[in-house]
């Protein structure tokens, strides 16, 4: 039993019965069925019915999704026709009767034997091809109407990759030669942040998504406008950079230095190893203002874990109990740094996107 869609009605009947109905060339049929239920056979039977009805081979078009499916359909169709040419009369009549559901006369039997030669002699043969191949043939016939260059060539995947690689090398060479300073700066920023391997993967991803970049280019007049729109979406001030956000966060005016120094002293004096280690990082960061930016990631470790989550306990209970103001100062700083991290990430995203 097979489930078939017949004239818009889902039916569940013996497959042979439904296949014979669907192969009737006098009806327009939509068939929806699972793999292996005989959809290809039905299509071949319909083509044979059309040919037996007198349709010229050049007036029949069969489309598939893949070349393998097109080749299979062509082979199976030619195999049927070649068998008909040499099949004994009784067996041929039986096959034709199953196909057209009536007893064939001698004229129809003779026509069936000649079909193989008709198909072979037809200019271009029987058209069984993929959707892509059919569309390509239309573009070749009407290049002006389609807006493509006459005598165009379709690139395969290998040729596309080679062309993209050549263009990429041209762009990088231009940047290395100093002819495009902005381009060189963009490449340097991305390469520093990604590393060599991920940088090349990014270029591949950009090439694959060029249609989306084209949409942006059509919406905005320049790349500067695109970056400005991204800046507004990220709620950043104009000109904000990751380095600028970090420098501002490290400025003495941005935090309560006196309270944090008292907290660092209390943590360094703690008996707990964790308190002492984080207290030393805090004291070193506060003690050398000129190196705060380069030590900023280590400083964040006082308040956040490696995966970015805020620490459940900024100090041990012993330190918090002995000096309540220490925990309060650390919590205020942790809340400030949460905002700094958001702005830092947004600025880095804007810079990388602009590059």
C-alpha positions in Angstrom: 0.0 0.0 0.0 1.2 3.5 -0.7 0.0 7.0 0.2 -0.5 9.1 -3.0 -1.8 12.6 -3.6 -4.3 12.2 -6.4 -5.9 15.4 -7.9 -5.5 17.2 -4.5 -7.0 14.3 -2.5 -4.8 12.1 -0.3 -5.6 8.4 -1.1 -4.3 5.1 0.3 -4.7 2.4 -2.4 -2.6 -0.3 -4.1 0.4 1.4 -5.7 -0.2 -0.2 -9.1 -3.7 1.2 -9.4 -2.6 4.7 -8.5 0.5 4.5 -10.7 -1.7 3.6 -13.7 -4.0 6.6 -13.0 -1.0 8.9 -12.6 0.6 7.8 -15.9 -2.6 8.8 -17.9 -1.2 11.6 -20.1 -4.7 13.0 -20.5 -4.7 14.4 -17.0 -2.5 16.9 -15.2 -1.3 15.1 -12.1 0.6 16.1 -8.9 2.2 13.1 -7.2 3.6 13.2 -3.7 5.0 9.9 -2.4 7.8 8.5 -0.3 11.1 7.4 -1.8 11.0 4.0 -3.5 7.3 4.1 -4.2 7.6 4.4 -8.0 7.5 8.1 -8.8 10.2 7.8 -11.5 8.4 4.8 -13.1 5.2 6.9 -13.2 7.0 9.7 -15.0 8.5 7.3 -17.5 5.1 5.7 -18.1 3.6 9.2 -18.7 6.4 10.0 -21.3 5.8 6.6 -23.0 2.0 7.3 -23.1 2.7 10.7 -24.6 4.9 9.2 -27.3 2.4 6.5 -28.1 -0.2 9.2 -28.4 1.8 10.9 -31.1 3.6 13.7 -29.2 6.9 14.5 -30.9 9.9 13.8 -28.6 11.1 17.4 -29.0 7.8 18.6 -27.4 8.4 16.6 -24.1 10.5 18.1 -21.3 11.4 16.2 -18.1 13.1 18.0 -15.2 14.9 16.6 -12.2 16.9 18.0 -9.3 20.1 16.1 -9.8 22.1 14.9 -12.8 22.1 11.3 -11.4 18.3 11.3 -11.4 18.2 12.7 -15.0 20.7 10.0 -16.1 18.7 7.3 -14.4 15.4 8.4 -16.0 17.0 8.6 -19.4 18.6 5.2 -19.1 15.4 3.5 -17.9 13.3 5.2 -20.7 15.7 4.2 -23.4 15.9 0.7 -22.0 12.1 0.3 -22.2 12.0 1.6 -25.8 14.9 -0.6 -26.9 13.1 -3.6 -25.4 9.9 -2.7 -27.3 11.8 -2.7 -30.6 12.7 -6.4 -30.3 10.1 -7.8 -27.9 7.9 -10.6 -29.2 4.5 -9.4 -30.3 2.5 -11.1 -27.6 4.7 -9.7 -24.8 4.7 -6.3 -26.3 0.9 -6.3 -26.5 0.8 -7.3 -22.8 3.1 -4.4 -21.8 1.2 -1.9 -23.9 -2.2 -3.0 -22.4 -0.9 -2.5 -18.9 0.3 1.0 -19.8 -2.7 2.3 -21.7 -5.3 0.0 -20.0 -6.8 -1.1 -23.3 -6.0 -3.7 -25.9 -3.6 -2.2 -28.4 -4.3 -2.6 -32.1 -1.6 -3.6 -34.6 -1.0 0.0 -35.6 -0.2 1.0 -32.0 2.1 -2.1 -31.7 4.0 -1.0 -34.8 4.3 2.6 -33.5 5.7 1.3 -30.2 8.4 -0.6 -32.1 9.4 2.5 -34.0 9.5 4.8 -30.9 13.1 4.0 -30.1 14.3 5.1 -33.5 12.1 8.3 -33.4 13.6 9.3 -30.1 17.2 8.6 -31.3 16.6 10.6 -34.5 14.9 13.6 -32.8 17.1 16.7 -32.9 18.6 16.9 -29.4 16.9 13.7 -28.3 14.4 13.6 -25.6 14.9 16.4 -23.1 15.6 14.9 -19.7 17.7 17.4 -17.7 18.1 19.1 -14.4 16.3 22.3 -13.5 19.7 24.2 -13.5 20.6 22.9 -16.9 17.2 23.9 -18.3 17.5 27.4 -16.9 21.0 27.7 -18.3 19.7 26.8 -21.7 17.1 29.5 -21.5 19.7 32.1 -20.5 21.8 31.0 -23.5 18.8 31.5 -25.8 17.8 34.8 -24.4 20.9 36.5 -22.9 19.8 40.0 -23.8 16.4 39.6 -22.2 18.0 38.0 -19.1 20.6 40.7 -18.7 23.6 38.4 -19.1 26.6 38.4 -21.4 26.1 36.3 -24.6 28.3 33.2 -24.8 28.7 33.2 -21.0 30.4 30.3 -19.3 29.1 28.7 -16.1 31.8 28.3 -13.4 32.0 25.1 -11.5 32.9 25.1 -7.8 36.6 24.6 -8.5 36.8 27.5 -10.9 34.9 29.7 -8.4 37.3 28.9 -5.6 40.3 29.6 -7.9 38.9 33.0 -9.0 38.1 34.0 -5.4 41.6 33.0 -4.3 43.1 35.1 -7.1 41.0 38.1 -6.2 41.8 37.7 -2.6 45.5 37.7 -3.4 45.1 40.9 -5.5 43.4 42.7 -2.6 46.0 41.6 0.0 48.8 42.6 -2.4 47.3 46.0 -2.8 47.2 46.4 1.0 50.8 45.2 1.4 51.9 47.7 -1.3 50.5 50.6 0.8 48.1 51.7 -1.9 45.1 51.4 0.4 45.9 52.3 4.1 42.4 51.8 5.3 42.3 48.3 3.8 45.7 47.5 5.4 44.5 48.7 8.8 41.3 46.6 8.5 43.3 43.5 7.6 45.7 44.0 10.5 42.9 44.4 13.0 41.1 41.2 11.8 44.3 39.2 11.6 45.4 40.2 15.1 42.0 39.3 16.6 41.5 36.0 14.7 44.8 34.5 13.9 45.9 33.3 10.5 43.6 30.2 10.2 40.4 31.9 11.3 41.3 35.0 9.2 41.2 32.9 6.0 38.0 31.2 7.1 36.4 34.6 7.7 37.3 35.7 4.1 35.6 32.5 2.8 32.5 33.3 4.9 32.4 36.9 3.6 32.7 35.6 0.0 29.9 33.1 0.6 27.7 35.9 2.1 28.3 38.4 -0.6 24.6 38.6 -1.5 23.9 39.9 2.0 26.7 42.5 1.7 25.1 43.6 -1.6 21.8 44.2 0.1 23.5 46.5 2.6 25.3 48.3 -0.2 22.0 48.9 -1.9 20.4 50.2 1.3 23.2 52.6 2.3 25.2 55.0 0.2 28.6 54.1 1.7 30.4 51.8 4.2 30.6 54.7 6.6 26.8 54.9 6.7 26.6 51.2 7.4 29.1 51.5 10.3 27.2 54.5 11.6 24.0 52.4 11.6 25.7 49.6 13.5 27.1 52.1 16.0 23.6 53.4 16.7 22.2 49.9 17.0 24.9 49.0 19.6 24.1 52.3 21.4 27.7 53.5 21.2 29.1 57.0 20.9 30.7 57.9 17.6 34.3 57.0 17.5 34.1 54.5 20.3 36.9 51.9 20.3 37.7 48.9 22.4 41.0 50.5 23.5 39.2 53.7 24.3 36.6 51.9 26.5 39.4 50.1 28.4 41.4 53.4 28.9 38.4 55.1 30.3 37.6 52.2 32.6 41.2 52.3 33.9 41.0 56.0 34.7 41.1 56.9 38.4 38.1 59.1 38.0 36.0 56.1 36.9 36.1 54.2 40.2 36.5 54.6 43.9 40.3 54.0 44.2 40.5 54.6 48.0 37.8 51.9 48.8 39.4 49.4 46.4 42.9 49.9 48.0 41.5 49.2 51.4 39.8 46.1 49.9 43.1 45.0 48.3 44.9 45.3 51.6 42.3 43.3 53.5 42.4 40.6 50.8 46.2 40.3 50.8 46.1 39.9 54.6 43.5 37.1 54.4 44.4 33.5 55.3 42.5 32.2 52.2 44.7 31.6 49.2 42.0 32.8 46.8 41.6 36.1 48.6 45.3 36.7 48.7 45.8 35.9 45.0 43.0 38.2 43.8 44.1 40.8 46.3 47.6 40.9 44.9 46.2 41.3 41.3 44.0 44.2 42.6 46.8 45.9 44.4 49.2 45.6 41.4 46.5 47.0 39.1 45.8 49.9 41.3 49.5 50.6 42.0 50.7 51.0 38.4 48.3 53.3 36.6 50.4 53.2 33.4 50.0 49.5 33.0 46.3 49.2 33.9 45.1 48.8 30.3 47.5 45.9 29.5 46.5 44.2 32.8 42.8 44.8 32.4 41.9 41.2 31.6 43.7 40.0 34.6 41.9 42.6 36.7 38.6 41.4 35.4 39.5 38.0 36.9 39.2 39.4 40.4 35.4 39.8 39.8 34.6 37.3 37.0 35.3 33.6 36.3 37.1 32.4 33.1 33.8 31.8 31.3 32.7 35.4 32.1 30.2 34.7 34.9 30.3 37.0 38.0 32.0 35.3 40.9 29.5 34.0 43.5 31.8 35.2 46.3 34.1 38.1 45.7 35.8 37.5 49.1 35.6 34.8 51.8 33.1 35.1 54.6 35.9 35.8 57.0 37.0 38.9 55.2 33.5 40.1 54.5 32.6 39.7 58.2 35.7 41.4 59.5 35.5 44.3 57.0 31.9 44.7 55.5 33.0 47.8 53.5 35.4 45.6 51.5 32.6 43.4 50.1 30.5 46.5 49.4 33.4 48.2 47.5 34.0 45.1 45.4 30.3 44.7 44.5 30.1 48.3 43.4 33.2 47.8 41.2 31.8 44.5 39.8 28.6 46.2 38.7 30.6 49.0 37.0 32.8 46.4 35.2 29.7 44.6 33.9 28.8 47.7 32.0 32.3 48.2 30.8 32.4 44.6 29.5 29.2 45.2 27.5 30.6 48.4 26.0 34.0 46.8 25.3 32.3 43.9 23.5 30.1 46.3 21.5 33.0 48.4 20.5 35.1 45.4 19.4 32.1 44.2 17.4 31.7 47.6 15.7 35.4 47.7 14.9 35.6 44.2 13.5 32.4 44.7 11.5 33.8 48.0 10.1 37.0 46.2 9.1 
